[in-house]
Amino acid sequence: MVIPARDEEASIGRVVKSHLGYGYSGTLTVVLADDGSSDETVKRAKEAAKGQVRELDIISVPPLPEGWSGKLWAVHNGLLRAKEIAPNAKYVLLNDADIAMAHGSVRRLVAKAERDNLALASLMARLDSRGTWGGLLVPAFIYFFQMLYPFRLANDPTENLAAAAGGCMLVRLTELEKAGGVEVIKDALIDDCALAKAIKDTTPATKIWLGLANRDAVSLRDNQSLSSIWDMVARTAYTQLKYSPALLTGTIIGLSLVFLVPPLLALTVLWHGNISITALSFASWGLMARSYRPTLTLYDRPAWEAFTLPIIAALYGAMTISSAQRHYRGEGGKWKGRTY
């Protein structure tokens, strides 16, 4: 297992304990690749490792070379160290420093990879949805991600689409090497989906799998403030659109037509007076809300919140525009003190 970390003192202790304790009966080596943390990440990790079933191996990542993203450079060095310690390992679990795994979840993920002969198996961690903003926006993050990357298509070996969740990715090492290692995506900001694509494209019918975690994998990153969620989305939204003004324009128009126009037409019936349009608009709004219900159920949110999706879509549209603005100001991809 490789855990890249940079200034993660708030979460690293719980994450380390979740992996070093019981829950996986096989051989498991845990490597923490510290990427120049300026806080007490290493200290908290060492404290959490005391008295645990397994040992924690900590390495200091060399200075970031040109052309690499910080996270992938840390992962690359962590993989090199893991290969020294466990040269015959079959899998590597790439686990973010804010993702805590439940007891037995690694065992279940490995079992699925073995049973289904998967080159890559990943879990979309349960995100923090506390507070007003977290409750309103976080479930929608999962909802919109599934619209961009339908899991059914990503998990189909005959389809070109590939997706993964970078917080928890179990990779078969032979397939990772066949794809060229993380070097082939060394500058990717959306590194999880880029890695999934690289692996899926290596051999015809390569099988990958992405699933939703309920309690098996939990993100410890605090999403209670609007700024936290805004930064999370704005960091990579324009990257997802390939830095294209045309795709940005199309996305905003599409969001508006699908999520904003129906409720606006429904609620302005006294102004336009068209009953047929109003009926169709309410029907569209209802179908929109119905499609959102399963995600709300996953996050234990009340059903009525499904009707707030137009407001949420407007906020995500604003975050996407903000992402483009940051890019053109030279602040795109800013994360942990680095700007890409």
N, C-alpha and C positions, 0 to 999 in steps of 0.2 A: 504494500500500500504506500502511495506517495501523497503527502499533504503539503501543497505549497502554501506558504504563509507570509504575510507582510502586515505588521501592525494589527494582530488579531488577539490581543490580550484578553478581550472581553469574552471570547468564545473558545479559545484554544484548549483550555483546561477540560471543559466538558467534552469536547470532541476527542481529545486524546484518551480520556477515560472510557469513552464509548467503544474505542477500538482495542485498547490494551486489556480490557477486562474479559470475562468469559462471554461466550456467545458464538464462537467459531472454533470447531474442534480441529481443523486442519492447521497446517503451518502458516503463520501469518507474520510477516515482517513489516514494521511500520517505520517509514522514513519521513521525517519532518524537514522540508527544505525551506529554511528561513531566508527570505529574500530581503535582507537588510532592514529588519524591523527596528524602529526607533523607540518602541515601547517595551513592555515586559513579556512579549510573546514567548521567548525562549524560556525565561524563568518560570512562567506559569505552566508551560508544557512539561518542564522537568519536575515541577511540584506534583503535577497530575500523574506523572509516570511512576512516582514512588509507590512501592508496594503492589504494583499491578502484576498480572499474570505474565505479560510479555514486556520486552524491553523496547524503549523508544530510541531510534537512531536519529540524531539531529545533525544536519549539515548546514554550513553557511554557503549560500549561493554566491558565486563570483559576480563581479560587477556586470551590469547588463550590457551586452554587446549591441551594436547597431543592427537593426532589422528584426529584433525579437521583441515580443511583448513580455512584460515582467512575469506574468503568471506562467507562460509557456517555458520561459527560460528556467524558472524554478522547477517546473515539472520535468524538464529535460535533465537537469542535474540530479533531481531526485531519482529519476529512472536509472541514471548511470550508477548511482550509489546502490539502489535496490538490486541491480544486476550483479554488483560485486558481492553483496550479502547473500542473495538467493539466485544464483545463476540458472537454476533449473525450474524456476517458478513458471507456472502455466498462465496465470492471470496477474494483472496489476489492477488495483482499485485506485482510481484517481478521485480523491475526496477533498472538497474544499474545506478550508479551515473554519468555516462557520456551519458545517453540516454535521450534526450528531446522528449517529445510527442507533436504532433500537436494538435490544438484545436479540440476537439470532438473525438480524436482517442481512448481514453479509453472507451467512450460511445459506439463506434462502435465495439470495441473488446468484451465488455461485451454483447452487443446485439448478436454478432455472437456466443458466448459461450452459451447463452440462447437458441437461435434459433436452434443450432445444437446439444445441450445437450453435450457440451464438458467438459471433466475433466481438460483439459489443452489447452490453446490457446496462441500461442506465435508469435511474429513478429521478423523476421530477420531485424534488423535496417539497414537503409541506412548508410554505412560507409563513412568516409571522404576519398575522392579520389582526393584531390587537389594535384597539383605539378606533377613533372615527375614520381616519384616513386609511388605516390598514384594512379595516372591515369593508370600506367602500371600494378600494382600488385593487387590493391584492388578489382576491378571487378572479377579478377581471383580467389580471395579468396572465393567469393560467388559461382563461377562456380565449383570449386573443392569441396566445402562443399556439393553442390547438387549432385555431383558424389558420395561422400561418403554416403550421406543421401538423397536419392531421396525423395522429398517431397510427391509424390504420394503414395509411400509405407509407409512412416512414418505416413501419415494421414489416412491410411487404417486400421480400427480396426481388420481386420483379418490377418494382417501381423505382424511379430515379430519385425520388425524394428521400432525404436522410435527415435525421434529427437526433439529438441527445441532450441530456441535462448535465451540464458540466460539474455540478456539485457532487454527483455520485455516478461515476462511470466505471464499470468493470470491463476491462479490455483483455482479450486473449493476446498474449505477447507475440505469438507467431504472426497474427494478423496485423498487429501494430508495426512490426518490423517489415512486413510485406508492403504496408502502405508507405513506408519510409520514415516512420517515427514521427514525433511531434515537430521535427525540423520542417516537414512539408507544409505546416500551417503556422510557422513560428511567429508570423506577424498578425495572425488573425485575432480580432477583438471578440468575435462570436466564435470562440475556439471550440466549443462543444459540438455545434452543428457542423463546423468545418472538419473536425476529426471524424465525426460520424460519416460524412460524405466521402472523405479520403478512404476510410476503411471499407465502406460499402462498394466503392468503385474498384477495389483491388481485383476482385474475382467475380464473375457472374454468379448470381444467386447467393452472394454473401448475406448472412442473416444478422440483423441487428434488432434490438428491441428497446423501446422507451415506454415506461409506464408511470402512472401517477402514484406517488407514495402518500399514504395517509399518516401513519405514525412511524413507519420504518425508517424514514429519513426526514429530519426536521431542521430547517434553517434557523439559526440563532441570530441572524441579522435583524436588528430592530427596524420595523417598518411603520412605526406609529406616527411619524411625522410625514407631512406631504413632501418635504424636501428630500427625504430619504428615498421615497418611491420615485419622485421626479428624476433624481440623479440616476437611479438604477435604469430607468427607461431611456432617458436622454443620452446616456453614455453610448448606447449602441443602436438606437432606432434608425438614425440616418445611415449608419453602416449597413444595416439590414436592407436599406433601400439603395445600396450601392452608390451612395453620394450623388444620386440622380435627382435634379430638380423636377424632371418629368414624372418620375415615380413618386416623389413627394406630393406633387400636385394631384396625381391620380389617387393616391392613398387618402388624402384629405377629402377629395370629392367623393370617393367611395364611402368613407366613414360617414360623411354628411348624408348621402343618399340613403344608406342602409339604416343608420341609427338615429339620425336627427330629423330628417324630413317627415317620416311617419308620425311621430308624436307632435311635431309642430303643426301638421295639417289637422291632426285629431283635436288638438286643443284650441285651434283657431276657427272652429266651425261657425261660430257666431259672426266671424269676419267674412269668410268666403261663402258660407251657406250651402255648400255642396254636400248633401247627405251621403251620396255614393262614395265620394272621396273620403269622407270621414269614417265610414264603415270599413273601407279597405285599410285606412291608416290605423284604426284601432286593431284590426285583425293582424296587420304587420307587426304592430307593437306587441301584441299578445304572443305571436310566434317567436319574436325576438326574445321576449322574457322567458318563454318556455325553453328555448335552447340554452338559456343561461342557468336554469334551475339546477341541473346536475352538479355544476361547479359550486354553486352556493351551498348545496347539500353537503358536498365534500368538506366545505369549510364551516359547516354548522351555522350557516347564516339563514335568517328568515326568508321565506319565499317571496314576500312583497318586495324585497330589495331587487328582484329581477327587473322590476319596472323602472329602476334608476339607471339602467344600462345606457340610455341616451346621454345622461349627464356624464357618466363614466367615459363613454366614447369621446365626448367633447374634450374631456381632460386629457385623455391619451392622445388625441389629435394635437392638442397644445404641446404636450411633451415631445411629440415627434417633430413639430415645427421648431421647438426649442433645441432639439438635437441638431437640426440643420443649422440653426443660428450659431450654436457653439462650434460646429465644424468650421464655418466660414470665419469665425473669430480666432481660429487656431486653438480652440479649447476642446475639440472633440476627443472622446475616448479618455477623458481625464479620470484617473483612478489611483488612489493610494499615493498621491504626490507626483504622479507621472502623467504626462499628456502625450497621446499617440497621434 
